[in-house]
Amino acid sequence: MAKPNPILPTLQSPRELETLSLPQLERLADEIRDVLCNLVSARSAHFASNLGVVELAIALHQTFDFLHHRLIWDTGHQIYPHKLLTGRYDEFQTIRTKGGLMGYPHPAESDYDLFCTGHAGASVATALGLTSGDEIARPDDDRWSVAVIGDGAFPSGVVYEAINNAKRNGRRLMVVLNDNEMSICARVGSMADYLDRLRMNRGYVGLKDEIAKVLSSVPVLGDPVERFLVQVKEAAKAGLSGGMFFEDLGMRYFGPIDGHNIALLRKYLRMAKNLDGPILLHVVTEKGHGFRPAAEDPVLFHAPPQFRRQDDEIVEMQKSSSRSYTHAARDAIADAMRRDQRVTVMTAAMCQGNKLEPVRDEFPNRFFDTGICEAHTVAFAAGQAKVGLRPIVDIYSTFLQRAFDHIFQEVALQNLPVTFMMDRGGLAGPDGPTHHGVFDLGYMRLLPNMVVMAPGDEHDLAAMLDFALQQPSPCSLRYPKAMAVKVARQDNHPRAPIELGRSEVLRWGRDGTIVACGGMLANCLEAASLLDAEGLDFGVINARFVKPLDEETLRRALRETPVVVTVEEAALACGFGTAVLEAANAAGVSTSNIRRLGIPDMFVEHGERGELLADLGLDASGIAQTCREGVRETQLA
């Protein structure tokens, strides 16, 4: 029997799904999974989460025309089936490569992507705003706003802030809760327990109408009996009607239903579409569904390394023996916890991303996974610090932004010794602008009492953590998403110890000075070597501290060398170079010979970190070129 022609390559628009039969739709789901598996044979990408939403994406696009209605994918890393269904099949192999498709929703790519979403929890509020705006601007329209949010993101505080307001403004709001029992690692907290109980109550959808009929037939008798029967009715509703938490908050609850059954998904999506909202549709899916290795180990296959497969078996998977700054940070945290019983560590649903599993296993009572609740994490850390503990908040730089007010209010203002370890400080490569951690130097150095550090290499990182845990005030240190390096010192000169507000001079130069902030140190030393070959003698300073600055050393560099180039993998606005300018101005030192390299006033797109650094002039070649230009301008002046 001839193999049927593939459907996916010919699909130009999700509107064409209306013409497909159920068997064809199921075949389409298999084709999408095959494309996803082939992608990960070429490069690392988000995988298990995308396998889990294939049928859901198909059912949503067959039920709603999202050029008219609205669709928001919370967090956004499960966007791949949506992209394949919305006319991007031909470009799909470019995803997460420089100049190719983004691994998250991107309005510049398609009218089907309304927001560039990469942080968890905001979808319900955004969708509520869309539907509220439509009711004001288009009161006679029937547009629905649909937010698809995972159970891992669902405990985020902003979700409940939105639900609290949905009863008034959400007549056309539908929240699809994609419940796969996972965040990136296993989810945590009481909401996870509640959803587990709902999962066990699969009969709820079918019983709902029958419950309503039975309860409405209970007669009203005398006062004492009536009170008793009211209590019976409430007990029956609580016991039989899952989702009462949401119902009590004003949302119609439907579910849980099988999220891999396209016919069932269509049925309930269409039914919900004919009602008034706000509506919560609880969909149960399996992360990694359709590819056995991913379903069995969804943590490993969240964003796995490249692999080769044969059918449902992994034939070969790339393994990296390289040690990253994340690994170095993890080991430094474990060492600190072994030495001091007061040290705790907490992360916001990123145990796997921050490589903290060994720490969690060794110190279960002093490790805290708070879920995707960064604001709570920081305030929680402040409480621990207040009673004498030394908490470490280990969170990606981009995600810590979500807790800025609590860094200010509960930590800095109280001058509590919380240590912030900001992973992915700098460019996050293929994850793109939602994940680049380029603003932390600016937002941390704003706050009184905060010590702001950036290690130049792996040795600095461990030493800075030890230093931070001895300080009476809050401290932050950021490190890049990169392989860890140990920068050699000239003539085996001993490494300078970490001292508050002191930089490390690796070499002085006749023609200029490069001041390296954090992970740029190795590139700066390489740039100095390139200049050496041309007869230009540039010194290199490992800044180490953004706040307080080593003003004495910087003043010497500004007064004694013709050109000073500051280099940071961070936003120039309010960053390290700006701090140098401010300090020079306050000291009455001329700033005319300062050149700043960093992230300009723009959102940097996705690509490999090395490619992006080169584009921004932050690789060794670009740094050397800025130094040359500075020398030429000085000579012409």
C-alpha positions as CSV (number, residue, x, y, z in Angstrom):
1,M,0.0,0.0,0.0
2,A,1.4,3.4,-1.0
3,K,2.4,5.7,1.8
4,P,0.1,8.8,1.9
5,N,1.6,12.1,0.9
6,P,2.8,14.2,3.9
7,I,0.4,16.9,5.1
8,L,2.7,19.3,7.0
9,P,4.9,20.4,4.0
10,T,1.8,21.5,2.1
11,L,0.1,23.3,5.0
12,Q,0.3,27.0,4.3
13,S,-2.2,28.2,6.9
14,P,-3.9,26.8,9.9
15,R,-7.3,27.6,8.3
16,E,-6.6,24.5,6.1
17,L,-7.0,22.3,9.2
18,E,-10.8,22.7,8.8
19,T,-10.7,20.5,5.7
20,L,-8.8,17.6,7.3
21,S,-10.4,14.5,8.8
22,L,-9.6,13.3,12.3
23,P,-7.3,10.5,10.9
24,Q,-5.5,13.1,8.9
25,L,-5.1,15.4,11.9
26,E,-3.6,12.5,13.9
27,R,-1.2,11.8,11.0
28,L,-0.3,15.5,11.0
29,A,0.5,15.2,14.7
30,D,2.9,12.3,14.0
31,E,4.6,14.4,11.2
32,I,5.1,17.3,13.6
33,R,6.8,15.0,16.1
34,D,9.0,13.6,13.4
35,V,10.1,17.1,12.5
36,L,10.9,17.9,16.1
37,C,13.0,14.8,16.5
38,N,14.9,15.6,13.3
39,L,15.6,19.2,14.6
40,V,17.2,18.0,17.8
41,S,19.5,15.7,15.7
42,A,20.9,19.0,14.3
43,R,21.1,21.3,17.4
44,S,20.0,21.6,21.0
45,A,16.5,22.9,21.3
46,H,13.5,22.8,23.6
47,F,12.0,19.4,23.0
48,A,9.9,17.5,25.5
49,S,7.6,20.5,26.2
50,N,6.9,20.8,22.4
51,L,6.2,17.1,22.0
52,G,3.6,17.5,24.7
53,V,1.4,20.2,23.0
54,V,1.2,18.9,19.4
55,E,-2.5,17.8,19.6
56,L,-3.4,20.8,21.7
57,A,-1.9,23.2,19.1
58,I,-3.8,21.4,16.3
59,A,-7.1,21.5,18.2
60,L,-6.7,25.2,19.1
61,H,-6.0,26.2,15.5
62,Q,-8.8,24.1,14.2
63,T,-11.3,25.6,16.6
64,F,-10.2,29.3,16.5
65,D,-9.0,31.5,13.6
66,F,-6.2,33.2,15.5
67,L,-5.9,36.0,12.9
68,H,-9.2,37.1,14.4
69,H,-9.1,35.6,17.9
70,R,-6.0,36.0,20.2
71,L,-3.5,33.3,21.3
72,I,-0.8,33.7,23.9
73,W,1.6,30.9,24.7
74,D,2.9,31.4,28.2
75,T,6.7,31.0,28.6
76,G,6.9,30.4,24.9
77,H,9.4,27.6,24.6
78,Q,6.6,25.2,23.6
79,I,5.9,27.2,20.5
80,Y,7.4,24.9,17.8
81,P,4.1,23.0,16.8
82,H,2.4,26.4,16.6
83,K,5.1,27.7,14.3
84,L,4.9,24.6,12.1
85,L,1.1,25.1,11.8
86,T,1.3,28.8,10.9
87,G,3.3,28.7,7.7
88,R,6.8,28.4,9.0
89,Y,7.6,24.8,8.0
90,D,10.1,25.8,5.2
91,E,12.1,28.0,7.7
92,F,11.8,25.6,10.6
93,Q,15.3,24.1,10.4
94,T,16.7,27.7,11.0
95,I,15.2,27.9,14.4
96,R,17.5,29.2,17.2
97,T,20.2,30.1,14.6
98,K,21.4,33.6,13.9
99,G,19.1,35.2,11.4
100,G,16.6,32.3,11.6
101,L,13.4,31.7,13.4
102,M,13.4,32.5,17.1
103,G,12.8,29.7,19.6
104,Y,10.0,31.7,21.2
105,P,7.0,33.6,19.8
106,H,8.1,36.6,17.7
107,P,5.6,39.1,16.2
108,A,8.2,40.0,13.5
109,E,7.9,36.5,12.2
110,S,4.1,36.0,12.0
111,D,0.8,37.7,12.7
112,Y,-0.1,34.6,14.7
113,D,2.6,35.6,17.3
114,L,1.2,38.6,19.3
115,F,4.0,38.9,22.0
116,C,7.6,37.8,22.3
117,T,7.1,35.7,25.5
118,G,10.0,34.1,27.3
119,H,9.2,34.7,31.0
120,A,6.5,32.6,32.7
121,G,3.2,33.6,34.2
122,A,2.2,36.7,32.3
123,S,-0.1,35.1,29.7
124,V,-3.3,35.3,31.7
125,A,-2.9,38.9,32.5
126,T,-1.9,39.7,28.9
127,A,-4.9,37.8,27.5
128,L,-7.2,39.5,29.9
129,G,-6.0,42.8,28.7
130,L,-6.5,41.8,25.1
131,T,-10.1,40.7,25.7
132,S,-10.9,43.7,27.8
133,G,-9.5,46.0,25.2
134,D,-11.5,44.3,22.5
135,E,-14.7,44.7,24.5
136,I,-14.0,48.5,24.7
137,A,-12.8,48.9,21.1
138,R,-15.0,46.3,19.4
139,P,-18.0,45.7,21.7
140,D,-20.0,43.8,19.0
141,D,-17.1,41.5,18.2
142,D,-16.8,37.9,19.3
143,R,-13.0,37.7,19.7
144,W,-11.7,35.3,22.3
145,S,-8.4,35.6,24.0
146,V,-6.8,32.3,24.8
147,A,-3.9,31.9,27.1
148,V,-2.1,28.5,27.1
149,I,-0.2,28.1,30.4
150,G,1.7,25.2,31.9
151,D,1.2,23.9,35.4
152,G,4.8,24.8,36.2
153,A,4.1,28.5,35.5
154,F,0.7,28.4,37.0
155,P,1.8,29.1,40.6
156,S,3.4,32.5,39.5
157,G,1.8,35.3,41.5
158,V,0.8,37.3,38.5
159,V,-1.5,34.5,37.4
160,Y,-3.6,34.9,40.4
161,E,-3.5,38.7,40.1
162,A,-5.0,38.3,36.7
163,I,-7.6,35.7,37.8
164,N,-8.6,38.0,40.6
165,N,-9.6,40.6,37.9
166,A,-11.0,38.1,35.3
167,K,-14.5,37.9,36.6
168,R,-15.1,41.6,35.7
169,N,-13.2,41.8,32.4
170,G,-12.9,38.3,31.1
171,R,-16.2,37.5,29.3
172,R,-14.2,36.2,26.3
173,L,-11.1,34.9,28.2
174,M,-10.2,31.3,28.0
175,V,-7.2,29.9,30.0
176,V,-6.0,26.5,28.8
177,L,-4.0,24.9,31.7
178,N,-1.6,22.5,30.1
179,D,-1.0,20.1,33.0
180,N,2.0,17.8,32.4
181,E,3.1,17.5,36.0
182,M,6.3,19.3,35.1
183,S,8.1,22.6,35.0
184,I,11.6,22.0,33.8
185,C,12.1,19.8,36.8
186,A,9.3,18.3,38.8
187,R,6.9,21.1,39.9
188,V,6.6,22.0,43.6
189,G,4.1,23.4,46.1
190,S,0.5,23.2,47.1
191,M,-0.9,24.1,43.7
192,A,0.9,21.1,42.3
193,D,-0.8,18.9,44.9
194,Y,-4.2,20.4,44.1
195,L,-3.7,19.8,40.3
196,D,-2.7,16.2,41.1
197,R,-6.0,15.7,43.0
198,L,-7.9,17.1,40.0
199,R,-6.0,14.8,37.7
200,M,-7.3,11.8,39.7
201,N,-10.9,13.0,39.3
202,R,-11.2,12.3,35.5
203,G,-15.0,11.8,35.9
204,Y,-15.6,15.4,36.7
205,V,-16.4,16.7,33.2
206,G,-19.1,14.1,32.6
207,L,-20.6,14.5,36.1
208,K,-20.9,18.2,36.1
209,D,-24.4,18.5,34.6
210,E,-25.7,15.6,36.7
211,I,-24.4,17.2,39.9
212,A,-26.2,20.4,39.0
213,K,-29.5,18.6,38.5
214,V,-29.2,16.7,41.8
215,L,-28.2,19.6,43.9
216,S,-30.9,21.9,42.4
217,S,-33.6,19.3,43.3
218,V,-32.8,19.4,47.1
219,P,-35.9,20.9,48.7
220,V,-36.0,23.8,51.1
221,L,-37.5,22.9,54.4
222,G,-37.5,24.5,57.9
223,D,-34.6,26.6,59.1
224,P,-32.5,24.0,60.9
225,V,-33.0,21.4,58.2
226,E,-32.3,24.0,55.5
227,R,-29.0,24.9,57.1
228,F,-28.1,21.2,57.2
229,L,-29.0,20.7,53.6
230,V,-27.0,23.7,52.5
231,Q,-24.0,22.2,54.2
232,V,-24.7,18.9,52.4
233,K,-24.9,20.6,49.1
234,E,-21.6,22.4,49.6
235,A,-19.9,19.2,50.8
236,A,-21.2,17.4,47.7
237,K,-20.0,20.2,45.4
238,A,-16.6,20.2,47.0
239,G,-16.3,16.4,46.9
240,L,-17.7,15.8,43.4
241,S,-17.0,19.0,41.5
242,G,-13.2,19.3,40.9
243,G,-12.0,22.8,40.2
244,M,-14.1,24.5,42.9
245,F,-11.1,26.7,43.7
246,F,-11.4,28.2,40.2
247,E,-15.2,28.2,40.2
248,D,-15.1,30.2,43.5
249,L,-12.9,32.8,41.9
250,G,-15.4,33.2,39.1
251,M,-14.0,31.0,36.4
252,R,-16.0,28.2,34.7
253,Y,-13.9,25.1,35.1
254,F,-13.8,22.2,32.6
255,G,-11.6,19.2,33.0
256,P,-9.4,17.5,33.3
257,I,-9.5,16.1,29.8
258,D,-7.0,14.1,27.7
259,G,-4.7,16.6,26.0
260,H,-3.6,14.1,23.3
261,N,-7.1,13.3,22.1
262,I,-7.8,15.7,19.3
263,A,-11.5,14.9,19.0
264,L,-12.1,15.4,22.7
265,L,-10.0,18.7,22.7
266,R,-12.1,20.0,19.8
267,K,-15.3,19.1,21.5
268,Y,-14.6,21.0,24.7
269,L,-12.9,23.9,23.0
270,R,-16.0,24.3,20.8
271,M,-18.3,23.9,23.8
272,A,-16.4,26.5,25.8
273,K,-16.3,28.9,22.9
274,N,-20.1,29.0,22.9
275,L,-20.3,30.1,26.5
276,D,-19.4,33.3,28.3
277,G,-16.1,33.3,30.2
278,P,-13.8,33.5,32.0
279,I,-13.2,29.8,31.4
280,L,-10.4,27.5,32.6
281,L,-10.0,24.3,30.5
282,H,-7.8,21.8,32.3
283,V,-5.9,19.7,29.8
284,V,-3.7,16.8,30.9
285,T,-0.7,16.1,28.7
286,E,2.5,14.1,28.9
287,K,5.8,16.0,28.5
288,G,7.7,14.2,25.8
289,H,4.6,12.5,24.5
290,G,5.1,10.4,21.3
291,F,8.9,9.8,21.8
292,R,9.5,7.2,24.5
293,P,12.9,8.4,25.7
294,A,11.6,12.0,26.2
295,A,8.5,10.8,28.0
296,E,10.5,8.6,30.3
297,D,13.0,11.4,31.1
298,P,11.4,14.8,30.4
299,V,14.0,16.7,32.5
300,L,16.9,15.5,30.4
301,F,14.9,16.0,27.2
302,H,13.6,19.5,28.1
303,A,16.5,20.9,26.0
304,P,18.7,17.9,25.3
305,P,22.0,17.9,23.5
306,Q,22.0,16.7,19.9
307,F,21.2,13.0,19.4
308,R,20.7,10.5,16.7
309,R,17.7,8.2,16.9
310,Q,16.2,5.2,15.2
311,D,12.5,5.0,15.7
312,D,12.0,5.3,19.5
313,E,15.6,4.6,20.5
314,I,18.5,7.0,21.0
315,V,21.4,5.7,19.0
316,E,23.9,8.4,20.0
317,M,23.8,11.5,22.2
318,Q,26.4,14.2,22.3
319,K,28.1,14.5,25.7
320,S,30.1,17.5,26.7
321,S,33.0,17.1,29.2
322,S,33.5,20.9,29.3
323,R,33.0,22.6,32.5
324,S,30.7,25.7,32.5
325,Y,30.5,28.6,34.9
326,T,27.2,27.1,36.0
327,H,29.0,24.0,37.1
328,A,31.7,26.1,38.9
329,A,29.0,28.1,40.7
330,R,27.2,24.9,41.8
331,D,30.5,23.4,43.2
332,A,31.3,26.7,45.0
333,I,27.8,26.7,46.6
334,A,28.2,23.0,47.7
335,D,31.6,23.8,49.3
336,A,30.2,26.8,51.1
337,M,27.3,24.7,52.5
338,R,29.7,22.1,53.7
339,R,31.7,24.7,55.6
340,D,28.8,26.7,57.1
341,Q,25.5,25.3,58.4
342,R,23.9,28.7,58.0
343,V,24.2,28.7,54.2
344,T,21.1,27.9,52.3
345,V,20.4,28.0,48.5
346,M,17.2,28.6,46.6
347,T,16.2,28.6,43.0
348,A,13.0,29.4,41.1
349,A,12.1,26.1,39.3
350,M,15.6,26.0,37.7
351,C,17.3,23.2,39.7
352,Q,18.3,21.5,36.4
353,G,19.2,24.7,34.6
354,N,21.4,25.8,37.5
355,K,22.9,22.3,37.8
356,L,21.9,22.1,41.5
357,E,20.7,18.5,41.6
358,P,23.8,17.3,43.6
359,V,23.3,20.2,46.1
360,R,19.6,19.4,46.5
361,D,20.5,15.7,47.1
362,E,23.3,16.4,49.6
363,F,21.5,19.2,51.5
364,P,17.7,18.5,51.2
365,N,16.9,20.6,54.3
366,R,18.8,23.7,53.1
367,F,17.8,23.6,49.4
368,F,14.6,25.3,48.3
369,D,12.9,25.1,44.9
370,T,10.3,27.8,45.2
371,G,8.7,27.2,41.7
372,I,8.4,30.0,39.2
373,C,7.9,32.6,41.9
374,E,11.0,34.8,41.9
375,A,9.4,37.6,43.9
376,H,8.6,35.2,46.7
377,T,12.1,33.7,46.5
378,V,13.8,37.0,47.2
379,A,11.4,37.9,50.0
380,F,11.7,34.4,51.4
381,A,15.5,34.8,51.4
382,A,15.2,38.1,53.2
383,G,13.3,36.3,56.0
384,Q,16.0,33.7,56.3
385,A,18.7,36.3,56.4
386,K,16.9,38.2,59.1
387,V,17.1,35.2,61.5
388,G,20.8,34.7,60.9
389,L,21.0,32.4,57.9
390,R,23.2,33.2,54.8
391,P,20.8,32.5,51.9
392,I,22.1,32.2,48.3
393,V,19.5,33.1,45.6
394,D,20.7,31.3,42.5
395,I,18.6,32.5,39.5
396,Y,19.2,33.5,35.9
397,S,19.8,37.2,35.5
398,T,16.9,37.7,33.2
399,F,14.5,36.0,35.6
400,L,15.7,37.9,38.7
401,Q,14.4,41.1,37.1
402,R,10.9,39.8,38.1
403,A,11.8,40.4,41.7
404,F,13.4,43.8,41.5
405,D,11.0,45.4,44.0
406,H,11.8,42.8,46.6
407,I,15.6,43.1,46.1
408,F,15.1,46.8,46.9
409,Q,12.4,46.6,49.6
410,E,13.1,43.4,51.5
411,V,16.8,43.0,51.0
412,A,18.8,46.2,50.2
413,L,16.6,48.6,52.2
414,Q,17.0,46.3,55.3
415,N,20.7,45.7,54.5
416,L,20.3,42.0,54.8
417,P,23.1,39.6,53.8
418,V,21.5,37.8,50.9
419,T,23.8,36.7,48.1
420,F,22.5,36.8,44.6
421,M,24.2,34.5,42.1
422,M,23.0,35.5,38.6
423,D,23.5,32.8,36.0
424,R,23.4,33.7,32.3
425,G,24.8,37.2,33.1
426,G,25.3,38.4,29.5
427,L,24.2,36.9,26.2
428,A,22.2,33.7,26.5
429,G,22.9,32.7,22.9
430,P,20.1,30.9,20.9
431,D,17.5,31.7,23.6
432,G,17.5,35.3,22.5
433,P,16.3,38.6,23.9
434,T,13.9,37.2,26.5
435,H,16.8,35.4,28.1
436,H,19.8,37.6,27.6
437,G,20.9,38.8,31.1
438,V,22.2,42.2,30.1
439,F,20.5,44.5,32.6
440,D,21.6,43.1,36.0
441,L,24.7,45.4,36.5
442,G,22.5,48.4,35.9
443,Y,19.7,47.4,38.2
444,M,21.9,46.1,41.0
445,R,24.3,49.0,41.2
446,L,21.3,51.4,41.6
447,L,20.6,50.1,45.1
448,P,22.4,51.4,48.3
449,N,24.0,48.7,50.4
450,M,24.4,46.4,47.4
451,V,27.9,45.1,46.6
452,V,28.1,44.2,42.8
453,M,30.8,41.8,41.5
454,A,31.6,40.1,38.3
455,P,34.2,37.3,38.3
456,G,36.8,37.4,35.6
457,D,37.3,33.6,35.6
458,E,36.4,30.5,37.5
459,H,38.8,31.1,40.3
460,D,37.3,34.6,40.9
461,L,33.8,33.1,41.0
462,A,34.5,30.7,43.9
463,A,36.5,33.3,45.8
464,M,33.8,35.9,45.3
465,L,31.1,33.6,46.7
466,D,33.3,33.0,49.8
467,F,33.8,36.8,50.1
468,A,30.0,37.5,49.8
469,L,29.1,35.0,52.5
470,Q,31.3,36.9,54.9
471,Q,29.8,40.3,54.2
472,P,27.2,42.0,56.5
473,S,25.3,43.4,53.4
474,P,23.7,42.1,50.3
475,C,26.0,41.0,47.5
476,S,25.5,40.0,43.8
477,L,27.8,38.3,41.4
478,R,27.0,37.4,37.8
479,Y,28.6,34.9,35.5
480,P,28.1,34.1,31.8
481,K,26.5,31.2,29.9
482,A,29.9,29.9,28.8
483,M,32.6,27.4,29.4
484,A,34.6,28.3,32.6
485,V,38.1,29.5,32.1
486,K,41.0,30.0,34.5
487,V,43.0,33.0,33.3
488,A,46.7,32.6,33.7
489,R,48.7,35.4,35.4
490,Q,51.9,36.7,33.9
491,D,55.1,35.0,35.1
492,N,53.0,32.8,37.4
493,H,52.3,35.9,39.5
494,P,50.0,34.9,42.4
495,R,46.3,35.8,42.1
496,A,45.2,38.8,44.1
497,P,42.8,38.0,46.8
498,I,39.2,39.3,46.7
499,E,39.1,42.6,48.7
500,L,36.1,44.9,48.8
501,G,36.3,47.4,45.9
502,R,39.7,46.3,44.7
503,S,40.4,45.4,41.1
504,E,43.3,43.1,39.9
505,V,45.9,44.6,37.6
506,L,47.2,41.9,35.3
507,R,49.5,44.2,33.4
508,W,50.1,47.9,32.8
509,G,50.6,49.2,29.3
510,R,52.2,52.2,27.6
511,D,49.6,52.9,25.0
512,G,46.4,52.2,26.9
513,T,44.4,50.2,29.4
514,I,41.6,47.7,28.8
515,V,39.4,47.4,31.9
516,A,37.6,44.0,31.7
517,C,34.3,43.5,33.6
518,G,33.6,39.9,34.4
519,G,33.5,37.2,31.7
520,M,35.1,39.5,29.2
521,L,38.6,39.1,30.8
522,A,39.8,36.4,28.6
523,N,38.7,38.3,25.4
524,C,40.5,41.4,26.7
525,L,43.7,39.5,27.3
526,E,43.5,38.0,23.8
527,A,42.9,41.5,22.4
528,A,46.0,42.8,24.2
529,S,48.0,40.0,22.7
530,L,46.8,40.9,19.2
531,L,47.9,44.5,19.9
532,D,51.3,43.4,21.2
533,A,52.0,41.8,17.8
534,E,51.4,45.2,16.2
535,G,53.7,47.0,18.6
536,L,50.9,48.5,20.8
537,D,51.3,48.0,24.5
538,F,47.9,47.8,26.3
539,G,47.5,46.9,30.0
540,V,44.6,44.8,31.3
541,I,42.7,45.3,34.5
542,N,40.3,42.7,35.9
543,A,37.7,45.1,37.4
544,R,36.1,42.5,39.7
545,F,33.9,45.1,41.4
546,V,31.2,47.2,39.7
547,K,30.2,48.6,43.1
548,P,32.2,49.8,44.9
549,L,34.6,50.7,42.1
550,D,38.4,50.6,42.5
551,E,38.6,54.3,41.9
552,E,42.2,54.6,42.8
553,T,43.4,52.1,40.2
554,L,41.0,53.6,37.6
555,R,42.2,57.1,38.2
556,R,45.8,55.9,37.7
557,A,44.8,54.3,34.4
558,L,43.0,57.4,33.2
559,R,45.9,59.7,34.1
560,E,48.8,57.6,33.0
561,T,47.6,55.9,29.8
562,P,46.3,57.7,26.6
563,V,43.3,55.4,26.1
564,V,41.0,53.5,28.5
565,V,38.6,51.0,27.1
566,T,35.9,49.5,29.4
567,V,34.5,46.1,28.3
568,E,31.3,44.5,29.7
569,E,28.8,41.9,28.4
570,A,26.0,44.1,29.7
571,A,23.9,47.1,28.8
572,L,26.0,50.2,28.5
573,A,23.2,52.3,30.0
574,C,23.8,52.4,33.7
575,G,26.4,49.6,33.4
576,F,30.1,49.3,34.4
577,G,31.4,51.8,31.8
578,T,28.9,54.3,33.0
579,A,30.0,53.8,36.6
580,V,33.6,54.5,35.5
581,L,32.5,57.7,33.8
582,E,30.6,58.8,36.9
583,A,33.5,58.1,39.1
584,A,35.9,60.0,36.9
585,N,33.6,63.0,36.7
586,A,33.2,63.0,40.5
587,A,37.0,63.0,40.9
588,G,37.5,65.8,38.4
589,V,39.4,63.5,36.0
590,S,38.9,64.0,32.2
591,T,36.8,61.3,30.5
592,S,37.7,62.2,27.0
593,N,40.0,59.2,26.7
594,I,37.4,56.6,27.8
595,R,35.9,54.3,25.3
596,R,33.0,52.0,26.4
597,L,32.2,48.6,24.8
598,G,29.0,46.7,25.8
599,I,25.4,46.2,24.8
600,P,24.0,49.3,23.1
601,D,20.4,50.5,23.6
602,M,18.8,47.6,21.7
603,F,17.4,44.1,22.2
604,V,19.9,41.6,20.9
605,E,18.5,38.9,18.7
606,H,19.3,35.2,19.1
607,G,22.4,33.4,17.8
608,E,25.5,31.6,19.2
609,R,27.2,33.7,21.9
610,G,30.4,34.0,19.9
611,E,28.5,35.3,16.9
612,L,26.7,37.9,18.9
613,L,29.8,39.0,20.7
614,A,31.5,39.5,17.4
615,D,28.6,41.5,16.0
616,L,28.8,43.8,19.1
617,G,32.6,44.2,18.9
618,L,33.0,42.3,22.1
619,D,35.3,39.5,20.8
620,A,39.0,39.9,20.9
621,S,39.2,41.3,17.4
622,G,36.5,43.9,18.1
623,I,38.1,45.0,21.4
624,A,41.5,45.3,19.7
625,Q,39.9,47.4,16.9
626,T,38.4,49.8,19.5
627,C,41.8,50.2,21.1
628,R,43.5,50.9,17.7
629,E,40.8,53.6,17.0
630,G,41.4,55.1,20.4
631,V,45.1,55.4,19.8
632,R,44.6,57.0,16.4
633,E,42.2,59.5,17.7
634,T,44.6,60.4,20.6
635,Q,47.4,60.9,18.1
636,L,45.3,63.1,15.9
637,A,44.1,65.2,18.9
